[in-house]
Amino acid sequence: MSRYLVVASRDIAEYRGGDSLFDLSESLGKNQGNVFLFLVENGVLCARENSHFSSRMTDLASVGIQILADDVSCRARGIRRLTPGVHFSGMDELADAIGLGFDNIYWY
């Protein structure tokens, strides 16, 4: 089974078509393999509890996509609670995951 890493470092709501990253993650997860969606910097804004994207995040998690939000980025933006299905993580976990290998890495 293929492994994919999708990294979102930009605020999804700020850019036109930014939510296409969710479509990509969902498509890869449903059709081809294990998907890890890692949110860092302004990418964590969509993971806030009760954000505009909360239901989409929950839907992605329900199809087996592992969604991780960088804890330092969250603290810097005052985010204390995340949408269900999204978990706090650290950059060291991202580095470890990259070290284990992915078939493709997408960075937005």
Secondary structure, DSSP 8 states (H G I E B T S, - for coil): -EEEEEEE-S-GGGSTTTTHHHHHHHHHHHHTEEEEEEE-GGGGGGGBTT-TTHHHHHHHHHTT-EEEEEHHHHHHTT---B-TTEEEE-HHHHHHHHHH--SEEEE-
